[in-house]
Amino acid sequence: MPQTIPFSDWINKKIDNLYSWNENKLDNNIKHKLLDIYVENADKIQVLKNSKSSITIHTTGKVKINDTELEANKTYIIKFQLLDRSGAKNGEYFMHKSIIDKIPNKENIMLDNIKQYIR
């Protein structure tokens, strides 16, 4: 197998199995942001190579990325697409629909905080 980089060098753990990317290593454009991902067994992933639109990974064990289960000892290509938001004037937030249920619900905390200002 060619020289590999641990997938953990590419991502930062946020909570549980939810990760953000360390930086955009695809095209190094600081204006391009990558969506957070849900990964089970991130330590079982090695990055083989990357290009401007994809990374090639190899799994050493069973892995799950977002809703996709990956088999052990296989090579996969993760493709990225650019979403042009140049017309957006304010900040926007995006996430992959498969990780919505993986994010803890903070609604009650937010409502409790708001109640202290509204009487």
N, C-alpha and C positions, 0 to 999 in steps of 0.2 A: 504494500500500500504506500502511496506517496506520502510526503511529509504532511502531517495534519495539525490543525489548531483546535484545541478544545472549544466546544460551542460556548462554554462558560466564559471564555475570553470576549465573546461578542455581546453578552447579555448581562443585565443586572437584575437580581431578584427583587421584586417589589413586595408581594405578599403571597404566601403559599406557593403555587406554581405559576404565578403571573410574573412575567418578565418584561422589561423594557430593553431596548437596544443600547449598548454603550455609546455608540456613535454610528453615523452613516458611513460604513466602510465600503459601500457599493460604489458611489460616485463622489464621495467626500464633499458634496454640496451641502453647506450648512442650512440652506433653505429647505432641503428635502428631509422630512421626518419619517420615521418608520413606526408603524402601529405596534402597540404592545402585543405580546403573544402569550398564550398559555402553553406551558411545556411540562410534561411529566417525564421524569428521568433524563433531564438535560445533561447529566454527567455521562450518559450513554451515546452522546452525539459528538462527532468530530467533523470539523469543516475541512473539506478537501481543497476547494478553490472558490473564488468569487469573481463575478463580473459586474458590470454596471446594472444588470437587471436580475441577477440570480446568485444563489450560493449553492454549491454542491456539498451535501453532507453524507456521512456514513454513520450508520447506527451500529453500536456494539451490543445492544440489547433492545428489548421492546420499548418504544417511545410513543408518546402522543403529543402532537402539536395541534393546538386548537381542537377541532373535532376529528382530526385525522390520526388514525392509529398506524404507526410504522413498524414494520417487522424488523427483527434483529438481523444484523450482518447484511444489510442492503444499502445501496447508494440511492439517494434521492436528490432531486433538484427543487429548490424552493425559488419560485419566480416572484418578482416584485413588479408592480406597475406604478407609474407616476400618476397621481391625481392632481391635475392642474387647478390650483385654488388661487391663482394670481389675482383674480378679481375680488377676492374676499378682503374686506377692509378691517374686520375685527378678528380676534382669535377664534379658531374653530377647533373642535375636538372630535376625533374619530376613533372608532374601535371596530374590530372584527366582530360580527354578530355572534359568533360561536363562543365568545368569552364573556358575554353579558352576565350569565349566571355564575361566573367565577369571581366576580368582583363583589366584595362585601357591600351590603346595603347600609348606607350612612344616613338614610332619610330621617330616622328618628332623632339622631344626634343633631342634624341640621334644624329640624323643627323645634327641638328643645332650645337651641341657641337663639332662634328667631323669637321664641316666646318671651325671652327675657327683655326684649326691646318693644314688644307689642303688648299693650295692656288695655 
